[in-house]
Amino acid sequence: MGPVFLAGAFNIECCEVRLYNEVDSGPLVNEEALEWPDMLVLTGLTNTFDRMLHLTAYARTKNPSIIVVAGGPTIRALPVLAQRYFDYCCLGDIEELCEVVSDAWGQAFVAEDMLPRYDLAYWMRRMGYAETTRYCNFRCSFCSLTGEGRSYQTYPLEYMRKQVLALGKRKHVLFIDNNFYGSDRAHFLARMDLIAELREAGYLENWGALVTSDFFHKDDTLTLARRLGCELVFCGVESFDTEWLMGAHKTQNTNVPQVKLISKSLEAGIVLVYGLMLDLAHRTIADLRREIEFITGTPEITLPSFVTLPVPLLGTPLFAEFAAKDAFLPGIKLRDMDGSTLVLKTVDPLNEAVAFLREMLSLRGYRGRVIKHSCQFLKMYRSRLTKMQLMFSLTNAALLCAYSLATSPTQLAAPSAKGRRRTHVSTTEVLDGVYTPAFRVDSRYEHFFKPTMVTDEAGKLTKEMIDSGLLKNVTLQQQSQVALA
């Protein structure tokens, strides 16, 4: 939803704005679309930095005078590198785009009230999306918010109201806050009152949110949320292993046993969705298999919606930890920090880790247990959950066993996916088709299609990574050791 919120920076009377979402629509290769804009605004997650370069090369080839603006976690983590490629590198929040527009074209082109442009979000179908707070009050070691050190913020209630009204009368709304509950209970209760008002007026019927485990600590919180239409929440469970949670500084997940937390939510009538981290850098395959067997053998809880490797995101304490321990594999590409590609040395032999990862991404070998779990889950909760909730939970279990369909349903037939046998190891992973220009680009931008490297052939951080100050969370002594290696 980043582009939708960013588009609100432009004065609708002066600017024509178009959005394109590559997650939904596949790689943008339309030459006419790339030569049309006067300004190109790019955002994405950590592993999309190279894709921003590709689009910049295309757009500048078609229109040398185009202004290219880039933002997001990778730009904030790699400001020195980013400034080589983009005209404006936004290191702050989405509102910084207003300053960019004013600087480039004048204040007349800036919107008076920056609201999401839902009318341009062609991929937004049944579900509507809104945000009521920003950042998080916890500090998990693998989270980019921890690396950036931003403090939890609440939005004015009027901004929340404007977003929901702009969505129109929708049955389903998902609040995409980093932490919808947060540390300000008074503000949370005020938002609940507003949701009650908006439901009464017919602007939403059912809703979901992204929360942390403290959302479940007070019984009255769950009761209130369900009474006001909450049907689904996503919570970062990550693991059922307490020792691992403590090591990741995810202490908020150790206050209540994970199974109790999930079953408590289900018994209250709210489906809890979560992901599972397979940390092959800290845990053995045997240990992780025991965890998978425990989960698939516990029908009191939902199955994870996805299985992923921990990603040592740039600038996070986790990244600093692995850099200090010399734990990165050689020849790591930034684009491979995607949760399905090994970038770290593993406890078990690498070939065994790869074989295990291939199995776990679609739970191959556990599908019989998934079916049995689903049947028992249905029997246990059919009187507590709605038909839609039950259907979602069972569909979620099916998609867990169909990795490719669940992760990139619109791109299975894309050129970048054809004839590419994945190794799941960044050192040997073959680049996909988007690294070959879709049409002729100016020779000045040829290097824009080379992958950004995190480590060299010896497994040491590249100069670009060190120059960007990614080791700020490592002690000075460790910084010297890494830089001299």
Legacy VTK file of the C-alpha trace (Angstrom):
# vtk DataFile Version 3.0
C-alpha trace
ASCII
DATASET POLYDATA
POINTS 485 float
0.000 0.000 0.000
3.035 2.298 0.068
2.370 3.791 -3.407
-1.273 4.434 -2.478
-0.283 6.509 0.557
2.572 8.251 -1.292
0.289 9.267 -4.167
-1.610 11.441 -1.699
1.295 13.914 -1.653
0.367 15.311 -5.075
-2.227 18.009 -5.698
-4.943 16.215 -7.653
-5.773 19.412 -9.598
-2.214 19.874 -10.898
-0.870 16.349 -11.185
-1.908 13.219 -13.028
-0.757 10.218 -11.008
-0.559 6.579 -12.048
0.335 3.619 -9.850
1.875 0.287 -10.758
2.222 -2.636 -8.369
4.732 -5.267 -9.510
3.688 -7.673 -6.742
0.211 -7.826 -8.259
0.924 -7.193 -11.929
4.386 -8.611 -12.578
7.440 -6.721 -13.910
6.701 -3.364 -15.535
8.027 -3.555 -19.115
5.575 -1.259 -20.907
7.775 1.290 -22.694
4.961 3.820 -23.071
4.205 3.719 -19.351
7.886 4.253 -18.546
8.311 7.265 -20.856
5.105 8.971 -19.676
5.985 10.449 -16.231
7.857 13.620 -15.295
8.573 12.091 -11.883
9.058 8.449 -10.938
8.524 7.567 -7.256
9.847 4.167 -6.156
9.418 2.220 -2.949
9.734 -1.394 -1.863
11.196 -3.816 0.628
14.881 -4.600 1.177
15.301 -7.010 -1.732
13.732 -4.616 -4.282
16.620 -2.128 -4.415
17.923 -3.576 -7.691
14.467 -3.430 -9.216
14.356 0.296 -8.427
17.593 0.649 -10.414
16.148 -1.236 -13.396
13.085 1.018 -13.529
15.268 4.102 -13.165
17.394 2.996 -16.132
14.285 2.414 -18.251
12.699 5.744 -17.351
15.877 7.820 -17.861
16.475 6.168 -21.230
13.005 7.234 -22.337
13.087 10.651 -20.658
16.531 11.967 -19.605
14.953 14.855 -17.669
12.779 12.663 -15.445
13.045 13.169 -11.674
13.524 9.876 -9.810
12.566 9.673 -6.129
13.260 6.594 -4.004
12.385 5.687 -0.436
11.756 2.755 1.860
13.872 0.692 4.270
16.711 -0.049 1.832
17.153 3.598 0.910
17.288 4.496 4.600
19.815 1.718 5.226
22.003 2.518 2.199
21.806 6.314 1.783
25.369 6.689 0.484
24.853 4.071 -2.221
21.351 5.274 -3.091
22.516 8.841 -3.705
24.575 7.606 -6.658
21.434 6.582 -8.515
18.410 8.647 -7.519
17.690 12.385 -7.635
15.972 12.340 -4.253
16.616 9.753 -1.551
13.900 9.960 1.104
15.211 8.888 4.509
12.118 9.778 6.524
8.412 9.015 6.473
6.004 9.207 3.536
5.301 12.880 4.263
8.837 13.696 3.070
7.544 13.294 -0.474
5.592 16.540 0.002
8.909 18.329 0.581
10.364 16.693 -2.528
7.432 17.779 -4.709
7.646 21.314 -3.353
11.389 21.485 -3.981
11.093 20.080 -7.505
8.005 21.863 -8.781
6.738 24.293 -6.147
4.234 24.219 -3.299
1.270 24.517 -5.683
1.800 20.899 -6.717
1.572 19.577 -3.143
-1.749 18.294 -1.785
-3.226 20.319 1.063
-4.289 17.135 2.854
-2.200 13.996 2.231
-4.709 11.148 2.032
-4.298 7.711 0.412
-5.328 7.558 -3.262
-7.479 4.460 -3.021
-9.054 5.376 -6.355
-5.756 4.521 -8.073
-5.198 1.174 -6.307
-6.464 -1.062 -9.105
-5.252 -4.179 -7.242
-7.291 -3.400 -4.115
-10.370 -5.574 -4.453
-12.658 -6.796 -1.663
-10.425 -5.739 1.205
-9.811 -2.105 2.153
-6.661 -0.964 3.975
-6.051 1.796 6.515
-3.374 2.743 9.054
-4.020 4.177 12.513
-0.564 4.153 14.136
3.060 4.037 13.048
6.066 1.939 14.134
6.214 -0.411 17.105
6.934 -0.298 20.842
8.958 -3.554 20.776
12.507 -4.101 19.527
12.882 -7.510 17.851
16.452 -7.976 16.622
15.446 -8.898 13.057
13.040 -6.000 12.462
13.923 -3.015 10.282
11.994 -0.750 12.676
14.451 -1.722 15.417
17.365 -0.899 13.127
15.930 2.531 12.368
15.151 3.248 16.020
11.788 4.896 15.370
9.451 5.306 18.344
5.802 4.252 18.371
3.382 6.957 17.180
-0.382 7.303 17.157
-2.344 9.133 14.461
-5.125 11.632 15.121
-8.501 9.894 15.130
-9.678 12.230 12.381
-6.998 10.825 10.029
-8.269 7.307 10.715
-11.821 8.469 10.035
-10.846 10.089 6.728
-9.149 6.921 5.516
-12.117 4.677 6.262
-14.557 7.144 4.694
-12.348 7.378 1.598
-12.517 3.591 1.245
-16.283 3.818 0.814
-18.666 1.350 2.366
-16.716 -1.912 2.461
-17.459 -5.147 4.259
-13.820 -5.847 5.119
-11.065 -3.486 6.284
-7.563 -4.470 7.369
-5.623 -2.071 9.602
-2.024 -2.381 8.433
-0.309 -0.723 11.400
2.995 -2.252 12.454
1.302 -2.709 15.836
-2.400 -1.892 15.979
-2.641 -2.328 19.759
0.547 -0.532 20.818
1.538 1.020 24.124
-1.230 3.643 24.354
-4.340 1.810 25.568
-6.367 5.010 25.828
-5.777 5.683 22.136
-6.624 2.057 21.323
-9.947 2.346 23.153
-10.664 5.618 21.369
-10.073 3.848 18.045
-12.459 1.104 19.140
-15.104 3.756 19.808
-14.524 5.178 16.329
-14.795 1.723 14.754
-18.113 1.262 16.549
-19.318 4.574 15.113
-18.146 3.723 11.589
-19.765 0.285 11.746
-23.031 1.852 12.840
-22.840 4.163 9.815
-22.199 1.192 7.514
-18.611 2.021 6.514
-17.211 -1.318 7.605
-18.640 -4.585 8.813
-15.736 -6.863 9.649
-12.103 -5.953 10.148
-8.673 -7.311 10.930
-5.382 -5.891 12.147
-1.654 -6.512 12.615
-0.917 -6.861 16.312
1.717 -8.026 18.789
1.191 -10.585 21.550
0.222 -7.989 24.182
-3.079 -7.602 22.304
-4.133 -10.941 23.826
-3.091 -10.354 27.446
-6.341 -8.697 28.579
-9.460 -10.786 28.057
-11.604 -7.689 27.702
-9.485 -6.537 24.745
-10.376 -9.650 22.770
-14.016 -9.474 23.841
-14.284 -5.833 22.808
-12.542 -6.339 19.474
-14.737 -9.321 18.552
-17.915 -7.504 19.579
-16.948 -4.659 17.238
-16.384 -6.940 14.243
-12.747 -8.062 14.483
-12.491 -11.443 12.760
-8.783 -11.821 12.019
-5.433 -10.638 13.357
-1.887 -11.233 12.186
0.658 -11.661 14.984
4.381 -12.337 14.703
4.531 -15.681 16.504
7.755 -16.651 14.603
8.622 -19.657 16.789
7.349 -21.838 19.625
10.868 -22.129 21.061
11.306 -19.820 24.077
15.103 -19.835 23.885
14.997 -18.675 20.272
12.483 -15.935 21.092
14.709 -14.624 23.876
17.705 -14.637 21.539
15.736 -12.565 19.004
14.745 -10.093 21.767
11.114 -11.023 21.133
10.450 -11.210 24.850
6.836 -10.087 24.476
6.087 -13.553 23.062
7.336 -15.327 26.178
4.811 -13.890 28.645
2.084 -16.321 27.586
2.725 -19.759 26.006
2.234 -19.515 22.235
-0.366 -22.294 22.070
-2.420 -20.663 24.807
-2.200 -17.300 23.064
-3.433 -18.661 19.724
-6.178 -20.868 21.178
-7.339 -17.996 23.384
-7.831 -15.854 20.293
-9.699 -18.619 18.459
-11.963 -19.291 21.436
-12.808 -15.589 21.453
-13.878 -15.903 17.804
-10.835 -14.240 16.208
-8.614 -16.148 13.769
-4.931 -15.613 14.497
-2.640 -15.678 11.454
1.125 -15.968 11.824
4.365 -16.905 10.117
7.015 -19.402 11.185
10.754 -18.731 11.026
13.151 -21.539 10.157
16.380 -20.254 11.661
18.910 -22.654 10.170
21.728 -20.360 11.288
20.977 -20.924 14.982
18.987 -24.168 15.122
19.471 -27.701 13.846
17.257 -29.350 11.261
16.251 -31.965 13.836
15.143 -29.220 16.223
13.090 -27.471 13.537
11.479 -30.752 12.464
10.322 -31.290 16.032
8.722 -27.860 15.970
6.909 -28.546 12.679
5.660 -31.869 14.038
4.461 -30.150 17.208
2.533 -27.502 15.255
0.920 -29.923 12.801
0.006 -32.168 15.728
-1.730 -29.433 17.722
-5.236 -28.803 16.302
-5.966 -26.228 19.014
-4.008 -23.681 16.956
-4.025 -22.447 13.374
-1.260 -23.555 11.041
1.252 -20.883 10.000
0.319 -18.876 6.897
3.875 -19.023 5.600
7.272 -20.453 6.415
10.321 -18.225 6.016
13.988 -17.928 6.808
14.966 -15.066 9.130
16.216 -12.233 6.931
19.174 -10.247 8.323
17.769 -6.933 7.115
20.286 -4.161 6.580
20.944 -2.057 9.682
19.231 -4.384 12.152
20.894 -5.845 15.254
20.570 -9.260 13.587
22.574 -8.043 10.594
25.243 -6.637 12.904
25.373 -9.892 14.868
26.035 -11.991 11.783
28.532 -9.503 10.376
30.503 -9.588 13.633
30.458 -13.408 13.654
31.545 -13.644 10.003
28.408 -15.710 9.428
27.429 -14.551 5.935
27.910 -16.810 2.946
30.185 -15.570 0.130
28.752 -13.674 -2.823
25.460 -12.640 -1.214
23.158 -10.563 -3.404
20.816 -8.044 -1.787
17.934 -9.246 -3.954
18.210 -12.678 -2.284
17.254 -11.379 1.148
13.744 -12.662 0.487
13.128 -15.290 3.156
13.429 -18.245 0.772
17.149 -18.013 -0.064
19.987 -18.945 2.288
22.385 -16.067 2.912
23.863 -17.316 6.204
26.056 -20.204 7.247
23.953 -23.026 8.658
24.359 -25.231 11.722
23.911 -28.371 9.617
25.789 -28.973 6.321
24.603 -26.563 3.660
23.350 -29.243 1.262
21.186 -30.725 4.034
19.869 -27.280 4.924
18.878 -26.653 1.286
17.070 -29.994 1.034
15.202 -29.239 4.271
14.282 -25.727 3.110
12.867 -27.057 -0.180
10.653 -29.438 1.791
9.511 -26.923 4.363
8.534 -24.141 1.949
5.608 -26.354 0.924
5.611 -28.740 3.925
6.415 -31.671 1.671
6.277 -34.817 3.774
3.854 -33.232 6.246
0.775 -32.855 4.056
-0.984 -35.837 5.619
-0.499 -34.212 9.011
-1.825 -30.911 7.605
-5.008 -32.626 6.386
-5.508 -34.371 9.724
-4.860 -31.095 11.581
-7.399 -29.270 9.385
-10.114 -31.864 10.037
-9.556 -31.745 13.788
-9.386 -27.932 13.752
-12.712 -27.752 11.885
-14.376 -30.067 14.393
-12.977 -28.102 17.349
-13.898 -24.571 16.225
-16.890 -24.902 13.896
-19.226 -23.604 16.627
-16.964 -20.640 17.520
-15.911 -19.343 14.105
-17.980 -18.104 11.181
-18.139 -20.014 7.898
-15.890 -17.367 6.332
-13.328 -17.702 9.130
-13.324 -21.481 8.844
-12.978 -21.289 5.071
-10.073 -18.868 5.432
-8.319 -21.125 7.940
-8.674 -24.213 5.752
-7.649 -22.342 2.589
-4.653 -21.012 4.470
-3.614 -24.594 5.283
-3.952 -25.583 1.617
-1.890 -22.635 0.397
0.806 -23.491 2.934
1.364 -26.655 0.909
1.440 -24.754 -2.409
4.387 -22.384 -2.001
4.628 -21.058 -5.573
0.909 -20.376 -5.877
0.741 -18.678 -2.476
3.798 -16.441 -2.922
3.549 -15.312 -6.548
0.221 -16.355 -8.110
0.373 -13.698 -10.840
3.940 -14.399 -11.901
4.049 -18.169 -12.427
4.085 -17.689 -16.190
6.259 -14.566 -16.147
9.447 -14.602 -18.250
11.531 -14.245 -15.083
10.215 -17.583 -13.795
10.745 -19.699 -16.899
13.603 -22.150 -17.078
15.073 -21.095 -13.755
16.079 -23.858 -11.382
16.482 -22.373 -7.933
19.409 -23.377 -5.715
18.026 -21.500 -2.671
21.607 -20.363 -1.877
22.463 -16.769 -2.761
26.052 -17.658 -3.676
24.863 -19.849 -6.546
21.329 -18.572 -7.174
20.851 -17.622 -10.825
19.541 -14.128 -11.472
16.012 -14.009 -12.800
14.923 -12.455 -16.069
14.426 -8.893 -14.839
18.224 -8.460 -14.777
18.173 -8.656 -18.586
16.779 -5.372 -19.975
13.333 -5.816 -21.502
14.220 -3.232 -24.163
17.247 -1.188 -25.165
18.573 1.113 -22.448
21.229 3.804 -22.693
24.728 2.375 -22.221
25.230 4.757 -19.286
22.801 2.617 -17.318
24.217 -0.807 -18.147
25.618 -1.165 -14.622
22.132 -0.577 -13.179
21.376 -4.202 -14.097
24.210 -5.669 -12.047
23.132 -7.109 -8.685
23.958 -5.177 -5.518
26.352 -7.328 -3.509
26.247 -7.617 0.286
29.356 -9.807 0.628
32.370 -10.519 -1.580
33.792 -13.858 -2.649
35.333 -14.340 0.796
32.062 -13.663 2.619
33.133 -10.216 3.887
30.883 -7.181 3.654
31.420 -5.162 0.497
32.668 -1.596 0.596
29.184 -0.304 -0.260
27.748 -1.982 2.812
30.466 -0.727 5.157
30.393 2.839 3.781
26.666 3.061 4.535
27.274 2.584 8.257
25.456 -0.713 8.597
27.700 -1.741 11.477
26.464 0.909 13.884
25.107 -1.814 16.176
28.453 -3.588 16.413
31.080 -2.564 18.971
33.946 -0.418 17.710
36.333 -3.334 18.111
34.105 -5.590 16.029
33.774 -2.876 13.388
37.554 -2.780 13.034
37.743 -6.550 12.732
35.124 -6.632 9.992
36.564 -3.708 8.048
40.113 -5.080 8.117
39.132 -8.650 7.238
LINES 1 486
485 0 1 2 3 4 5 6 7 8 9 10 11 12 13 14 15 16 17 18 19 20 21 22 23 24 25 26 27 28 29 30 31 32 33 34 35 36 37 38 39 40 41 42 43 44 45 46 47 48 49 50 51 52 53 54 55 56 57 58 59 60 61 62 63 64 65 66 67 68 69 70 71 72 73 74 75 76 77 78 79 80 81 82 83 84 85 86 87 88 89 90 91 92 93 94 95 96 97 98 99 100 101 102 103 104 105 106 107 108 109 110 111 112 113 114 115 116 117 118 119 120 121 122 123 124 125 126 127 128 129 130 131 132 133 134 135 136 137 138 139 140 141 142 143 144 145 146 147 148 149 150 151 152 153 154 155 156 157 158 159 160 161 162 163 164 165 166 167 168 169 170 171 172 173 174 175 176 177 178 179 180 181 182 183 184 185 186 187 188 189 190 191 192 193 194 195 196 197 198 199 200 201 202 203 204 205 206 207 208 209 210 211 212 213 214 215 216 217 218 219 220 221 222 223 224 225 226 227 228 229 230 231 232 233 234 235 236 237 238 239 240 241 242 243 244 245 246 247 248 249 250 251 252 253 254 255 256 257 258 259 260 261 262 263 264 265 266 267 268 269 270 271 272 273 274 275 276 277 278 279 280 281 282 283 284 285 286 287 288 289 290 291 292 293 294 295 296 297 298 299 300 301 302 303 304 305 306 307 308 309 310 311 312 313 314 315 316 317 318 319 320 321 322 323 324 325 326 327 328 329 330 331 332 333 334 335 336 337 338 339 340 341 342 343 344 345 346 347 348 349 350 351 352 353 354 355 356 357 358 359 360 361 362 363 364 365 366 367 368 369 370 371 372 373 374 375 376 377 378 379 380 381 382 383 384 385 386 387 388 389 390 391 392 393 394 395 396 397 398 399 400 401 402 403 404 405 406 407 408 409 410 411 412 413 414 415 416 417 418 419 420 421 422 423 424 425 426 427 428 429 430 431 432 433 434 435 436 437 438 439 440 441 442 443 444 445 446 447 448 449 450 451 452 453 454 455 456 457 458 459 460 461 462 463 464 465 466 467 468 469 470 471 472 473 474 475 476 477 478 479 480 481 482 483 484
